């Protein structure tokens, strides 16, 4: 049984955008939230703030309820030099479903 506590995601923020940095060893399913607008390397996915991070955090209220560390950059964040994550989640369909959900709530 794995008794290790997952590494909490953290925010990377630059002058133009923000990303939620998620360790793939702890949350391998985070790959499913890529829209092609975030970034990734071999061990992390950088979920962009507008859709990817929102969708991921909705699935993880235990993370959403915590204060997450952040790292701020005056220029471009280094993650902008990484490869784009794979577009698995359709951003337009995500927002349409979300609007419909809240309209009926």
C-alpha positions in Angstrom: 0.0 0.0 0.0 1.3 3.4 -0.9 1.3 5.6 2.2 3.1 8.6 0.5 1.2 11.9 0.5 0.8 13.3 -2.9 2.7 16.5 -3.7 0.3 19.4 -3.7 0.0 21.2 -7.0 1.3 24.7 -7.2 0.8 27.8 -9.3 3.3 29.2 -11.8 2.4 32.8 -12.7 3.9 35.2 -15.2 2.8 38.6 -16.6 0.4 37.1 -19.0 -0.9 33.8 -17.7 -0.9 31.2 -14.9 -0.6 27.4 -14.8 -1.3 24.8 -12.2 1.8 22.5 -11.9 0.7 18.9 -11.2 3.1 16.1 -10.6 2.2 13.2 -12.9 3.5 10.6 -10.5 0.9 11.7 -8.0 -2.0 12.6 -10.4 -1.4 10.6 -13.7 -4.9 11.3 -14.8 -4.1 15.0 -15.0 -3.0 14.3 -18.6 -6.8 13.9 -19.3 -7.3 17.7 -18.7 -5.0 18.9 -21.4 -6.4 21.2 -24.1 -3.2 21.9 -25.9 -2.9 25.3 -24.2 -0.8 24.1 -21.3 2.6 22.5 -21.2 4.3 19.4 -20.0 7.6 17.7 -19.4 8.4 14.1 -18.4 7.2 14.5 -14.8 4.7 17.4 -14.7 1.8 18.9 -16.5 1.3 22.6 -16.4 -2.5 23.1 -16.6 -3.5 26.5 -18.0 -5.7 28.5 -15.6 -8.8 29.1 -17.8 -10.0 25.6 -18.6 -7.5 22.9 -17.7 -6.8 23.9 -14.1 -10.5 24.6 -13.5 -11.6 21.2 -14.8 -8.8 19.4 -12.8 -9.7 21.3 -9.5 -13.4 20.6 -9.9 -12.5 16.9 -9.7 -10.3 17.5 -6.6 -12.1 19.5 -4.0 -9.5 18.4 -1.5 -6.9 20.5 -3.4 -9.3 23.4 -4.2 -9.9 23.9 -0.5 -6.2 24.4 0.3 -3.9 27.3 -0.1 -1.5 26.4 -2.9 2.1 27.7 -3.2 2.9 30.0 -6.2 5.9 31.1 -8.1 5.8 34.5 -9.9 7.9 35.5 -12.8 8.3 39.1 -14.2 9.0 37.8 -17.7 7.8 34.6 -19.3 7.6 31.6 -17.0 10.1 28.8 -17.9 7.2 26.4 -18.7 6.5 28.4 -21.8 9.6 26.7 -23.3 8.2 23.2 -22.8 6.2 21.2 -25.3 2.4 21.8 -25.4 0.3 19.3 -23.6 -1.9 17.0 -25.7 -5.4 18.2 -26.4 -7.6 15.6 -24.8 -10.2 17.9 -23.2 -12.3 19.9 -25.6 -12.4 23.4 -24.1 -15.5 24.5 -26.0 -17.5 21.5 -24.9 -16.2 21.9 -21.3 -17.4 25.5 -21.1 -20.8 24.6 -22.8 -21.4 21.8 -20.3 -20.4 24.0 -17.4 -22.7 26.8 -18.5 -25.6 24.4 -18.9 -25.0 22.9 -15.5 -25.0 26.2 -13.7 -28.0 27.4 -15.7 -30.0 24.4 -14.5 -28.8 24.6 -10.9 
